[in-house]
Amino acid sequence: MQKICTQTTTTTTTKAAEANASSGGGNRTKEETASLDKKVNRDRDIEKGDKEEGGEDDSNIPKKQDDKTPKKEEKKKKEKDNEKAKNEEKKEEKKDNDKKGDTKSLQLNHLPHSNKEHVTLVLIGHVDSGKSTTAGQILLSTGELDQRTLEKYKKEAKERGRDGWGFAYRTDEDEEEKARGNTIDCARVSFETQNKRFTLVDAPGHNNYVPNMISGAALADVAILIVSARSGEFEAGFKRNGQTREHSLLVYTLGVSRVIVAVNKMDHCNWKQERFELIKKEISSFLKAIGFKEQMLDFLPVASYAGQNIKEPLAPEVCSWYKGECLLGLLDKMDKIERWPDKPLAISVLQRYKGDYGLTAIAKVESGVVSVGDTVVALPCNQTGTISNLFIENALVSHAIAGENILACFHARSKVILENLTDGSVICHPRTSFVHVARKFRAEVLLLELPNILTIGYSAMLHIHNLAVECQVIAIPHKIDPKTREKSKIPPVFLRKRESAIIDIEIKSDSIPFTVCVYYCTSLNEILNCCFVVNAIELFFAFKKLSFNRHLSKNLNFSKKQGKSKLSNSYLKNILFWLYFYSKFVIITKNNIAIHQHFEKRLNFSFESIFHISKQNKCFFYKKCNFHQFSHKFSKKI
Ligand SMILES: Nc1nc2c(ncn2[C@@H]2O[C@H](COP(=O)(O)OP(=O)(O)OP(=O)(O)O)[C@@H](O)[C@H]2O)c(=O)[nH]1
């Protein structure tokens, strides 16, 4: 899963970074080109340094003025000397930086568009509902795709016998994707509206590529759910195992709270209001049942292929009953996403590579601010490094705040190395008290659509951010009464569908430990208040609550009986767990061999710690305690 996704993002982002690095061609925006030109010119100035001493830079100082008065001449001379000294300084600094692989002196202080809020969107929905077409149409409407290129795509699609797939070729660039007419990997593109900047992730809709979709959606803020209004297509996507349902569950558990439902292909039903209302009613009640709040849902009819209701409101002769915003209008007017720029730094790493700027992480700033020159620590490898360069949308920046998707480059002298900066790692400032590495944790779960039962011993894969690790349910200390919310005193032997319980999870010993950022919130309920989802075939279950309990050792209540579960392994099939970390969930899937092997290759860490929690000033602070101490206490209790 991760491998495939890596390729896509690396090709888009790496290429861009490399293009910048070499100051070569590439698909840059005007601002990027301007900033790079600036940088190159400055480089040249510095290189020329000595030569300019000979008076070549006098062209900037009109000679006539110099001759006017001796005072002025003196002043000019002084200025010139100062400039020379500055050039010398810059030259030295640059030499030094070049040696270190650091280009701090070349940084831009601000992005040209930094006053606009950045939002990451993910396009989700059943296969062929029109996600890629919508992405193409959005890019065309915002000037990120030109008509000529689109015509080329359309022609190519026609030649391949896929007339109508032209728009999709903007994001489905891969040969296989074009040949199949399906998105396989998540593609990332950027666009801007009047008030906002967006990164748009086009996720695959096909059932086979759900892991790719999870990876792509892991860092999204808002989802655009594309539902086809075409007769039979909506029904197929919305049936029990359809991806309209599955993707909605996934994004919810990945922490997305806002969904824009675009009912697409309205041209197929002649813009009939009844069809739209029926779809709206069904999807709305389903999304609310998952846990989305009504006020966070928007519905609009569109016909992406013709670009109707994407950039411009609908003409009355096309559709007289819809009076709301068009898609780009809705996106532009969306409420600000809550961010934590003033909290400690936490950057989740999507992927990493070694490029012209050295070790580079493709990442998202989840909280805090990161600046060029910052000393940071990567977890779980616990290796330090210095940020030498930061890129946002291919532009060099001096800092990046919460919410931004970045390329973070490490100084050549950094201790952190490529092999250890695994996907899903978290970068934070050293000695931060809220990012931790763990092997064990406790969570409250609600089991939805569980065909059989759940007992101690479930083996599964845990996904957090972009990381997947193997884990196991090691205890079910309490069942929770759905009405009173009281915890049972006796540990249940097993759990059934729709039951809620406290369970303890352990990361398997040969697996990479995972890094947990505990986001700040105003009350414990806030951190714990979430919903959870279960899918019938996949047998998902969700951790409703994450509670790194202060008295974990006291509360833990392993039962020897439970340990000797009579249930056979046949029950332990394809599980997906969801664990919520404020706005982030962890997903656990069982028997995902590809992921397992992928991680096994690089698993050589051994962090053993659990959390203790205390509450101070409306924030949560965690102290690590040694796992062995914990086990000791625990075994004493037994
Ligand atoms: N009539 C009509 N067809 C559309 C519309 N939007 C998309 N299509 C067609 O639907 C088909 C699938 O579109 P895609 O954009 O590839 O669908 P997708 O959801 O990205 O597909 P996957 O990524 O493979 O899940 C193409 O033939 C499009 O031309 C629309 O508004 N009206």
The ligand as a Gaussian input file, in Angstrom:
#p B3LYP/6-31G(d) Opt

LIG

0 1
 N      -22.325000      12.018000     -18.198000
 C      -21.364000      12.293000     -17.324000
 N      -20.309000      11.490000     -17.232000
 C      -19.352000      11.793000     -16.333000
 C      -19.452000      12.919000     -15.493000
 N      -18.363000      12.949000     -14.686000
 C      -17.620000      11.883000     -15.022000
 N      -18.190000      11.181000     -16.008000
 C      -17.674000       9.969000     -16.659000
 O      -17.549000       8.924000     -15.709000
 C      -16.466000       8.092000     -16.062000
 C      -15.567000       7.884000     -14.871000
 O      -14.998000       9.103000     -14.514000
 P      -13.692000       9.196000     -13.602000
 O      -13.486000      10.638000     -13.330000
 O      -12.576000       8.432000     -14.173000
 O      -14.222000       8.437000     -12.317000
 P      -13.399000       8.157000     -10.970000
 O      -14.355000       8.244000      -9.859000
 O      -12.211000       9.047000     -10.891000
 O      -12.915000       6.666000     -11.190000
 P      -11.860000       5.876000     -10.243000
 O      -10.807000       6.828000      -9.860000
 O      -11.368000       4.781000     -11.076000
 O      -12.652000       5.415000      -9.086000
 C      -15.770000       8.772000     -17.240000
 O      -16.188000       8.166000     -18.423000
 C      -16.279000      10.193000     -17.181000
 O      -16.336000      10.799000     -18.450000
 C      -20.602000      13.769000     -15.625000
 O      -20.790000      14.778000     -14.957000
 N      -21.522000      13.397000     -16.552000

